[in-house]
C-alpha cells in the first residue's frame, strides 16, 4: 500500500513526535492495559501501537515477540486512517487482508479489532487485540474496547500535561529568581559605594569577598534558573549548559559543552547566518541580536523543531568577546496564542454576519464591541461616550419611538449594573434615518471569581414583524367588513378540514352558533347525504385544485340552490394549506350588479391566491387589472400599476423580452414567451401567455398569464449537463461526441469545410493503475484531459469516450498538414512530466487520425478510419500518430 504524505499526515506525525515515546523502553503503566485487554477479551495478543510514516511500533505488547512491523502490512494503519473503531472478524475471508503476510504467516492473524488513540486531535496509534481464529465482535465488546482505549489515551498524553504544568511552575520560579538577582545586584552596588569610603585595604577585602559571592551567586542562578542558559566562546563552542538547557534541548551537559552551538541547536537553513553573525561580533563587537529579546526556531536532540525566546548578552573574558543567552521554549505558548487568535477571528466573523445587533462594554462603561448590524441601525460606530450620554448620542427611545429613553433604562446600562435583561422593547430613531423597533436582551460578563468584566446586549430588529402584524390585523378587519356585506356564504377551512372563518350569512345558513362551527370539522355541519355530495369537491380542493359546482343543498330541512366555489390556499412552498369556500344563492339573485360584484370578488380571491401573475390590458394597452402576486414577484402593489403601460410600470428592461409576443396578441393571435424576472438578487424564469380579448373581430384587450418555470428549466439544464458531460474530466461524453459528429456530417453535406477525427488513449494506462492505484490513474486522466483542451482551438470538440479513450473532432480542416500540426502539438503537451499525487510520472499517448474524403462526412466511416489509424500508430511504436483517409487502409 503506497501512502501519500498530505498536510493532515504531516500534522499527525508532528503530534506523534511531540509525545516523545517512539523507541522508548517498555513501561508498566502501559503493559497493565495490554494484559487487561488480553484477559478481558480472551485473546492471545493485545498491543499498544504507535504508527509513524513507515512502520508500526509497539509501545506495549502482550503475546507477541516482535517490536514493530512495516506500516504497509499493519492492520492498525487502517484504524488510524479511519479514526474510528476498526474490526476485521475474519481476515482470511476479507479481500483486503487475505494476502497480508501477517495473515498468511506469523502471527497468523484471523481476527483484529483496533481503537485509535489521539493526540492533539490526530490519531497517532491504537489499542488493538488479535486472535488466530475468526470471531464475532458485538457492540458491547466494541464499547469495552473504546473504554480501555480512553484510559490508554489519558496515560499517553499524561506526560505532556505534566510537562506543561512543570514549565509554568518553572517560569514563575525563574521570574522570582530574576527579581531576587536584581535586588541582590542593587544591594551589591550600594555596598560597593559604601566600601569606597573605607580604607584601601578594607575596600580590597570587600571587593574580594563580593567577587567570591557574585561568582557563587551567578553559578546558583544559572544552575537553578527555569530558563536555559547557554554560553559560547568566540569560536561558537559551548562553554556553559545548565540543567534547564538539558531539559529543553535533550542534550546532557557533558554532551553539549565543547560542541559547536550552530551544529547542536541551530536549524540547518540558519547555520550559515549564525556563523557569519558570530564572526562579525567577535571581530567588530557589532551584533543584531545582542541585548535584544528575539524568537527563533531551534532543534532538540531528537530532531524536533521548537520555537525559543532568547535574550542574548555579551561579555569579555580574558580579552575575548563571548556571549551568554537565557532561552525559553515558547512553542506551546505560541500555539495557544495562535488558537486564541483563530477563535477571535471566528467570533468577529460571526458577529459581523449575524442579523442581530450586538453591543458590549467593559466594566468602566467604555464600548468594546459594536457589530455591523448595530452600526447599520444607529448609522454610527462606537465612540468614547459616557453612559449618561448614550440615549442622546445613539438616539434611543421608548418602544413608542417618541419618548427619550432614560439613561438608567438603557439595556446596556442596566446590564452593567448587574441586571439580566430579557426582551426589553425600545426604539432607535437617528435623525434622517428610518426608526427601528427592537427587543434587547443581555447579561453581565463576569470572571470565574465573580469580578465584573463588562456587559453585552443583543438587539433583534422587530420593525418588519410589527408592521406585518399591523397589516395582518388591518387586512382581517377589511376582510370581515367586506365579507359581512357580501350577499354570499364565505368560509375558510384549514388543512385539517376545520372551519377557521365564516361570515354572518354562512353562520345563519348553517343555523348554529358560531362557536359550534369555528374550530369544528366541516363534516359536522352537514348531514351524511349532503356531505357525500360535497366529498369529491373537497378531495379536489385538498389536492390543490379549484372546484366550482352548482347543487341543491339541504341544511336543517331547507333546500337552497347555490353556486359553490372551493379555492385552495397554498403555503409558501406551494403545497395546499386549506381552502376558501364561497357559495352564492342562485335563487336570490335579483340584480345584475350583484352578479357582477360576486364575479369580480371570486376573480380577485382566486387570482390573488394562485402563484401566477394575472393581468388584463385594456384597449389603450394600459393595466386594467393585476393580481396581488405582482407585489411579491415584482415588488409593486397592483393598485400602483393600474392605468400604466407595461413599460411605464416596470421599465424597458422588463418590457423588451415580451414586446414581440405581446404585439402578436394585439394582432389577435395567442402567443407565448419566456423571460427573466430579477428582484433582490433573485432571478425567476417566467413563462408568459398572451391571450387577446376579441369581440366582433376586434381586439378589446389582452389577458396576461405568467407562471414560474424556474424549477423545471433548471432541472432540464441539470439533466442536459449530466447526460452530456463526463463526471471525472468534465469533458463532453460519448453522447455529446456522437451528436457533434452528426452535426459535422450535416454541415459537410451543406458545403462547409471538411473535418478530422482523432482517437487517443493513454500509453500503458493499465500499468499506471496497477502500480499507483486507481486514484492516481484518475488524476492522470484529469490532467491528460486538461492538456488536450489547451492543445486545440476552442471551436474543436474534445471528448472522453470511456476509460483512457479520448477523441478530438477538428472543424474547418484544410489539409493533412493542419491535422499533423495539431497531433504534434498534443504529443509535445503530453510528453511533459505529469506531477500527480506527489509523484512525477512519464505519460505518453498514441493518436489515430481519420480524414474525410470526397467532400462529405460519413460518421461511421470516419470513426472506423480513425480506429484503424490508431492501431496503425500503435504498431509503428508508442507516442506517435498515424493519418488515414476514409476508404484508405493502413
Secondary structure as UniProt FT lines:
FT   HELIX           7..19
FT   TURN            22..23
FT   HELIX           28..41
FT   STRAND          45..51
FT   STRAND          55..62
FT   STRAND          68..70
FT   HELIX           71..73
FT   HELIX           75..82
FT   STRAND          86..88
FT   HELIX           91..93
FT   TURN            95..99
FT   HELIX           101..104
FT   TURN            106..107
FT   STRAND          111..119
FT   TURN            120..121
FT   STRAND          122..131
FT   HELIX           139..196
FT   HELIX           200..224
FT   STRAND          228..232
FT   TURN            234..235
FT   STRAND          237..241
FT   HELIX           243..249
FT   HELIX           253..256
FT   TURN            257..258
FT   HELIX           261..265
FT   HELIX           268..284
FT   STRAND          293..299
FT   TURN            301..302
FT   STRAND          305..317
FT   TURN            318..319
FT   STRAND          320..329
FT   HELIX           331..353
FT   STRAND          357..362
FT   TURN            363..364
FT   STRAND          367..370
FT   HELIX           372..378
FT   HELIX           387..389
FT   HELIX           390..393
FT   TURN            394..395
FT   STRAND          396..397
FT   TURN            399..400
FT   HELIX           407..409
FT   HELIX           411..416
FT   TURN            417..418
FT   STRAND          421..428
FT   TURN            431..432
FT   STRAND          436..446
FT   TURN            448..449
FT   STRAND          452..461
FT   HELIX           463..484
FT   STRAND          489..493
FT   TURN            495..496
FT   STRAND          498..502
FT   HELIX           504..510
FT   HELIX           514..516
FT   TURN            517..519
FT   HELIX           522..525
FT   HELIX           528..542
FT   TURN            543..544
FT   STRAND          547..555
FT   TURN            556..557
FT   STRAND          558..570
FT   TURN            572..573
FT   STRAND          576..585
FT   TURN            587..588
FT   HELIX           592..608
FT   STRAND          612..617
FT   TURN            619..620
FT   STRAND          623..626
FT   HELIX           629..634
FT   HELIX           638..640
FT   TURN            641..643
FT   HELIX           646..650
FT   HELIX           652..656
FT   TURN            657..658
FT   HELIX           659..666
FT   TURN            667..668
FT   STRAND          671..679
FT   TURN            680..681
FT   STRAND          682..695
FT   TURN            696..697
FT   STRAND          698..708
FT   HELIX           710..724
FT   TURN            727..729
FT   HELIX           734..749
FT   TURN            750..751
FT   STRAND          754..762
FT   TURN            763..764
FT   HELIX           765..772
FT   HELIX           774..791
FT   TURN            794..795
FT   STRAND          797..802
FT   TURN            803..804
FT   STRAND          805..813
FT   HELIX           816..831
FT   STRAND          834..836
FT   TURN            837..838
FT   STRAND          839..841
FT   STRAND          845..851
FT   HELIX           859..876
FT   STRAND          881..885
FT   TURN            886..887
//
